C-alpha cells in the first residue's frame, strides 16, 4: 500500500509524499481548513487541538474571522458581527487581506509551531457567492495540507435558519428547536432564508474551491466529516504515514437492533490506526428507505471525495442480529411503489429476500454496493467484513454483496489481524472519551435517533 494519494492531486502525485517527508524531518506544518457556516468547523478543530495536547503535541488555531473582526476594531468601527457581510465589498476584501497578512506574520514568527488556519473558501450572501480568499493570501500562509470540514446539509440548513434538529421522543420525529447555538447562527443567517439546495450548492462550491487551490500548488487535500471523525485531522497531522481510509457501514438495519454499536466498536479500533472518514450518520437524514440518496452533492461527496482520496476502502458488515423487522417494512414500502405491471416479479424477488433473512443476518444495502463499486473503479482495494452463520458455517446472504477473492473477512477480529499483518497497527495515542462522544454524534437530533449505548 503506497502513501501517495494520486487522486487528491491528479496532476501531481507526490503531494502527500512531500507532506510525510516534511513531518519525518521534524518540520512544522500549516493546515488550511475551510467549511461553510454551521458546519462545525471551529468546534471540530478545537477538539482536535485538545486531542493533540492529550498526546503531547500542540497546534495553534487561527480563525480568519477573529482577525477580520480585529481589523474593524482597530478603527473603532461599530459594526455588529452579524452585519459584517453587508460591508462595502471592496472594504471587506481589503480587511480580509489584512487578516491573512496578520496571520502570515504570526506563522512566520513562530517557525517551530504547527498551525491550523480556518476560514471560508466562499460565502453565500444575498443570493450571491462571494470569495472568502485570494490565491495570493493562501500563498502567504503556505499550507502543507488543505482540509474541508463538512456537516450534514439538513442540520446546517436548520441551524442557519435559527433552529437545531432534535429528536422528539413523543412524536418520534425530528423537530426544529431554538437553542443558544442556533440563536447565534440565526441572528446572522436567518434573514437569508437559505434553502436546502442553496446550502448544498454552497457546500459544493466551498469544497471545490479548496480542492482546486490544493491542486494548483500540488498539495494534498482531505475532506473530513464533522461526524464520525474523532481523530482524523490529528492522525493526518501527527501520524502522516497512516493510511487514509473510507469506512462504509451498513445502513439498513433497524436503529435499535444493536448493529450500530457492533460496527462502531470496529470504527473506534480503526481510528487509532488510520486517518479515516466514516460518513455513516448522514444517511439518517439524506437517504430514503432504499438507501438511495436524493442529493447529487452527497452522492458525489461520499462516493468520490472520501472514496477517491482513500488509500483503501473498508466495508464493515455487522454481526447477525436476528430477524430484522426493518427489512420487512422497507420491502413492503418498496412493493407499494412498484408499478402495477411489475408487482408480480417484485413480489417474487421480495419473497426470496425475506426467506433468506428469516434466520437472521444483515439486511441488503444497495448504498454499500454503490460505494464499493466506486472504490473498485478508483483502483482501491475494498475489504469486507461479512459474518458467518455459526449454525450453517455459511455467510449470511445479500443480493448486493458478491464474494470475491481475498477481500472478505469472517469477523472483525480476522479483519484487524489482516490489517496488522499489512503493517496497519494501532498507534500509541490517547483519545479522550469526550472527544469520541462529541464527534460520534455532534448533532442533537442525531443523538436522539441513535440508540443509547451505541457509542
C-alpha positions in Angstrom: 0.0 0.0 0.0 1.5 3.3 -1.1 1.2 6.5 0.7 0.9 8.6 -2.4 -2.5 10.0 -2.8 -2.7 10.3 -6.6 -6.5 11.0 -6.7 -6.1 14.0 -4.4 -3.8 15.7 -6.9 -4.5 14.3 -10.4 -1.6 16.3 -12.0 1.0 15.8 -9.2 1.1 12.5 -7.3 3.8 13.5 -4.8 1.8 16.0 -2.7 1.3 13.7 0.2 4.7 12.1 0.0 6.3 15.6 0.4 4.0 16.2 3.4 5.1 12.9 5.0 8.8 13.6 4.4 8.4 17.1 5.9 6.9 15.6 9.0 9.5 12.9 9.3 12.2 15.6 9.2 10.6 17.1 12.2 9.4 20.3 10.4 6.3 22.1 11.3 3.2 22.1 9.2 0.4 24.5 8.3 -3.1 23.4 7.6 -5.7 25.5 5.8 -9.2 24.3 6.9 -12.4 25.5 5.3 -16.1 24.8 5.9 -19.3 26.7 5.4 -21.1 28.5 8.3 -22.9 25.9 10.5 -20.5 23.1 9.5 -18.9 23.0 13.0 -15.5 23.8 11.5 -14.2 25.7 14.5 -15.7 23.3 17.1 -14.1 20.3 15.3 -10.7 22.0 15.1 -10.8 23.0 18.8 -11.5 19.3 19.7 -8.6 18.2 17.5 -6.4 20.7 19.3 -7.3 19.2 22.6 -6.6 15.7 21.2 -3.2 16.9 20.1 -2.5 18.3 23.6 -3.6 15.0 25.2 -0.9 13.3 23.1 2.0 15.8 23.8 1.5 17.9 20.6 0.2 21.4 20.0 -1.0 23.5 17.2 -2.3 27.0 17.2 -5.8 27.5 15.7 -6.1 30.8 13.9 -9.6 31.7 12.7 -9.7 34.3 9.9 -13.0 35.8 11.3 -11.3 36.7 14.6 -8.5 38.6 12.7 -11.1 40.2 10.4 -13.1 41.5 13.3 -9.9 42.8 14.9 -9.1 44.8 11.8 -12.5 46.6 12.1 -11.9 47.1 15.8 -8.6 48.9 15.1 -10.7 51.6 13.5 -13.2 51.6 16.4 -15.9 50.6 13.9 -19.2 49.7 15.4 -20.4 47.0 13.1 -22.4 44.1 14.5 -20.8 40.8 13.7 -24.0 39.6 12.1 -23.9 42.6 9.7 -20.2 42.3 8.7 -21.1 40.8 5.3 -23.2 43.9 4.5 -20.0 45.9 4.5 -18.7 47.5 1.3 -17.3 44.6 -0.8 -14.1 46.4 -1.6 -13.5 47.4 2.0 -14.4 43.9 3.2 -11.9 42.3 0.7 -9.3 44.7 2.0 -9.9 43.7 5.6 -9.8 40.0 4.7 -6.4 40.7 3.1 -5.2 42.4 6.2 -6.4 39.5 8.3 -4.4 37.0 6.2 -1.4 39.3 6.4 -1.6 39.3 10.2 -1.9 35.5 10.2 1.0 35.1 7.9 3.1 37.3 10.1 2.3 35.1 13.2 3.1 31.9 11.3 6.4 33.3 10.0 7.3 34.5 13.5 6.8 31.0 15.0 8.6 28.6 12.7 8.7 25.8 15.1 4.9 25.7 15.8 2.1 23.9 13.9 -0.9 26.0 12.8 -4.4 25.3 11.6 -5.8 28.4 9.8 -9.6 28.2 9.5 -11.9 30.2 7.3 -14.3 30.3 4.4 -13.4 29.5 0.9 -16.5 31.3 -0.1 -19.7 32.8 1.3 -23.3 32.8 0.1 -24.9 36.1 0.9 -27.9 37.8 -0.6 -28.1 35.1 -3.2 -24.6 35.7 -4.4 -21.4 33.7 -3.9 -18.6 35.8 -2.5 -15.0 34.6 -2.4 -13.5 34.2 1.0 -9.9 34.3 0.0 -7.5 35.1 -2.8 -4.7 32.8 -4.0 -2.2 35.3 -3.0 -3.5 35.2 0.6 -3.1 31.4 0.7 0.4 31.7 -0.7 1.3 33.9 2.3 0.4 31.2 4.8 1.8 28.4 2.6 -0.4 25.5 3.7 1.1 21.9 3.7 -2.4 20.3 3.9 -5.8 21.5 2.7 -8.9 20.4 4.5 -12.6 20.9 4.1 -14.8 20.1 7.1 -18.4 19.2 6.3 -21.6 18.6 8.3 -24.9 17.1 7.2 -26.6 19.6 4.9 -30.0 19.1 6.6 -28.5 20.1 10.0 -26.7 23.1 8.5 -29.9 24.4 6.8 -31.8 24.2 10.0 -29.1 25.8 12.1 -28.7 28.7 9.7 -32.4 29.3 10.0 -32.2 29.6 13.7 -33.2 26.0 14.7 -31.3 22.8 15.7 -32.5 19.4 14.6 -33.6 17.5 17.6 -35.4 14.2 18.1 -38.8 14.4 19.8 -39.4 11.1 21.5 -43.2 11.6 21.9 -43.8 12.1 18.2 -40.7 10.1 17.1 -39.9 12.8 14.7 -37.0 15.3 14.1 -38.2 18.8 15.0 -36.5 22.2 14.9 -35.7 23.6 18.3 -34.2 27.0 19.2 -31.0 26.6 21.3 -28.3 29.1 22.3 -26.2 27.8 19.5 -28.9 28.2 16.9 -29.7 31.7 18.1 -26.2 32.7 17.4 -26.3 31.5 13.8 -29.9 32.6 13.3 -29.0 36.1 14.3 -26.8 36.4 11.2 -28.2 33.9 8.7 -32.0 33.6 9.4 -33.0 36.5 7.2 -31.1 34.9 4.3 -33.7 32.2 4.2 -31.3 29.7 2.8 -32.9 26.6 1.2 -31.6 23.1 1.4 -30.5 23.3 -2.3 -28.6 26.6 -1.6 -26.8 25.1 1.3 -25.8 22.1 -0.9 -24.6 24.5 -3.6 -22.6 26.4 -1.0 -21.0 23.2 0.4 -20.1 22.1 -3.2 -18.5 25.5 -4.0 -16.6 25.5 -0.7 -15.2 22.1 -1.3 -14.3 22.6 -5.0 -12.5 25.9 -4.3 -10.5 24.3 -1.5 -9.6 21.3 -3.7 -8.7 23.4 -6.7 -6.4 25.6 -4.7 -4.7 22.4 -3.3 -4.3 21.0 -6.8 -2.9 24.3 -8.0 0.0 24.0 -5.6 0.2 20.2 -5.9 -0.5 19.9 -2.2 -2.6 17.1 -0.5 -6.2 17.7 0.4 -8.7 15.9 2.7 -12.4 16.0 3.1 -13.5 15.4 6.8 -17.0 14.9 8.0 -17.7 16.7 11.3 -19.5 13.5 12.2 -17.6 10.2 12.9 -14.1 11.7 12.6 -12.8 11.8 16.2 -9.1 11.5 15.3 -9.0 12.3 11.5 -7.2 15.7 11.5 -4.9 14.7 14.3 -3.9 11.5 12.5 -3.3 13.4 9.3 -1.1 15.9 11.0 0.8 13.8 13.6 0.7 10.3 12.1 1.1 11.3 8.4 2.2 7.9 7.2 -1.0 6.3 8.5 -3.2 5.3 5.6 -6.3 7.3 4.7 -9.5 5.1 5.0 -13.1 5.4 3.9 -15.3 3.3 6.2 -18.5 2.1 4.6 -21.1 0.9 7.1 -24.3 -1.0 6.6 -27.2 1.5 6.9 -30.4 -0.6 6.5 -30.5 -2.1 10.0 -33.2 -1.1 12.4 -31.8 1.6 14.7 -32.3 -0.4 17.9 -31.1 -3.8 16.9 -27.5 -3.4 18.1 -26.0 -3.1 14.7 -24.7 0.4 15.2 -22.7 -0.5 18.2 -21.3 -3.5 16.5 -19.9 -1.5 13.6 -18.9 1.4 15.8 -16.8 -0.7 18.0 -14.8 -1.6 15.0 -14.5 2.0 13.9 -13.2 3.0 17.3 -10.4 0.5 16.9 -9.6 1.8 13.4 -9.4 5.4 14.4 -6.0 4.8 16.1 -4.7 3.0 13.1 -5.8 5.2 10.2 -6.8 8.7 9.2 -10.4 7.7 8.5 -13.7 9.2 7.4 -17.0 7.5 8.0 -20.0 9.5 6.8 -22.4 7.0 8.2 -24.8 9.2 10.0 -25.5 11.4 7.0 -27.8 8.8 5.5 -30.1 9.1 8.5 -31.4 12.3 7.0 -30.3 12.2 3.4 -31.1 8.6 2.4 -34.5 7.3 1.8 -35.7 3.8 2.9 -33.9 2.4 -0.2 -30.6 3.8 1.0 -30.6 5.9 -2.2 -29.5 9.5 -1.7 -31.6 12.3 -3.1 -28.8 14.7 -3.2 -26.4 14.7 -6.1 -23.9 16.6 -4.0 -24.0 14.0 -1.2 -23.5 11.2 -3.7 -20.5 13.0 -5.1 -19.2 13.7 -1.6 -19.5 10.2 -0.3 -18.5 8.2 -3.4 -15.8 10.5 -4.8 -14.4 12.9 -2.2 -14.0 10.4 0.6 -13.7 7.3 -1.6 -11.2 8.6 -4.1 -8.8 10.1 -1.5 -8.6 6.9 0.5 -5.7 4.5 0.3 -8.2 1.7 0.5 -11.8 1.2 1.3 -13.3 -0.8 4.2 -16.9 -2.1 4.2 -18.0 -3.4 7.6 -21.0 -5.7 7.7 -22.4 -6.1 11.1 -22.9 -9.2 13.2 -26.1 -11.2 12.8 -29.0 -9.5 14.6 -31.8 -12.0 14.3 -34.9 -11.4 12.2 -34.7 -7.8 11.2 -38.1 -6.2 11.3 -36.9 -3.1 9.5 -36.2 -5.2 6.4 -39.8 -6.2 6.1 -41.1 -2.7 6.5 -38.6 -1.5 3.9 -39.6 -4.2 1.4 -43.3 -3.5 1.9 -42.6 0.1 1.1 -40.7 -0.9 -2.0 -43.6 -3.1 -3.1 -46.1 -0.3 -2.8 -44.0 1.9 -5.0 -43.5 -0.7 -7.8 -45.7 -0.1 -10.9 -48.6 -2.4 -11.2 -47.3 -4.4 -14.1 -44.1 -5.1 -12.2 -45.6 -6.2 -9.0 -45.6 -10.0 -9.7 -41.9 -10.0 -10.4 -41.3 -7.7 -7.4 -43.3 -9.9 -5.1 -41.2 -12.9 -6.2 -37.9 -11.0 -5.5 -39.1 -9.7 -2.2 -40.2 -13.2 -1.1 -36.8 -14.6 -1.8 -35.0 -11.9 0.2 -37.4 -12.4 3.1 -36.9 -16.1 3.1 -33.1 -15.6 3.0 -33.2 -13.4 6.1 -35.7 -15.4 8.2 -32.8 -16.9 10.1 -31.2 -13.5 10.7 -28.3 -11.6 9.3 -27.5 -8.3 7.8 -30.1 -6.8 5.5 -29.2 -5.9 1.9 -27.7 -2.5 1.3 -27.7 -1.0 -2.2 -25.8 2.0 -0.9 -22.9 -0.1 0.3 -22.8 -1.8 -3.1 -22.6 1.5 -4.9 -19.8 2.8 -2.6 -17.9 -0.5 -3.0 -18.2 -0.3 -6.8 -16.9 3.3 -6.9 -14.0 2.2 -4.7 -13.1 -0.6 -7.1 -13.4 1.7 -10.1 -11.0 4.1 -8.4 -8.5 1.3 -8.0 -9.0 0.9 -4.3 -8.8 -2.4 -2.6 -12.0 -2.9 -0.6 -12.1 -5.1 2.5 -15.4 -6.6 3.5 -16.3 -8.0 6.9 -19.1 -10.4 6.2 -20.0 -12.6 9.1 -20.7 -16.4 9.0 -23.8 -18.1 10.2 -22.5 -20.2 13.1 -25.2 -22.8 12.6 -24.6 -23.4 8.9 -21.0 -22.2 8.5 -22.0 -20.1 5.5 -22.1 -16.4 5.1 -25.3 -14.6 5.5 -26.7 -13.8 2.1 -27.1 -10.4 0.5 -28.3 -9.7 -3.0 -26.0 -6.7 -3.2 -22.7 -8.1 -2.0 -20.9 -10.7 -4.1 -17.9 -12.6 -2.7 -14.6 -12.0 -4.4 -11.2 -13.5 -3.6 -9.1 -12.0 -0.8 -11.3 -9.2 0.3 -13.9 -10.8 2.7 -13.2 -11.5 6.4 -15.4 -13.6 8.6 -15.1 -11.4 11.6 -13.9 -8.1 12.9 -11.0 -9.9 14.7 -9.9 -11.6 11.4 -10.0 -8.2 9.7 -7.9 -6.4 12.3 -5.4 -9.3 12.3 -5.1 -8.9 8.5 -4.5 -5.2 8.9 -1.8 -5.8 11.4 0.0 -8.1 9.0 -0.1 -5.3 6.5 1.6 -3.0 9.0 -1.6 -1.1 9.8 -1.3 -1.4 13.6 -2.7 0.7 16.4 -0.8 3.9 17.1 0.1 4.8 20.7 -2.4 7.6 21.0 -4.9 8.6 23.7 -8.4 9.6 22.7 -10.4 11.2 25.5 -14.0 9.9 25.7 -15.5 13.4 25.4 -13.8 13.8 22.0 -15.2 10.5 20.9 -18.7 11.2 22.2 -18.9 14.6 20.5 -17.5 13.5 17.2 -19.7 10.4 17.0 -22.9 12.4 17.5 -22.4 16.2 17.3 -25.9 16.8 16.2 -28.5 16.9 19.0 -31.1 15.4 16.6 -28.8 12.5 15.7 -28.1 11.8 19.3 -31.8 11.3 19.8 -32.2 9.0 16.8 -29.3 6.7 17.7 -29.9 4.1 20.5 -28.5 4.6 23.9 -25.2 2.9 24.4 -24.3 2.8 20.7 -21.1 4.7 21.4 
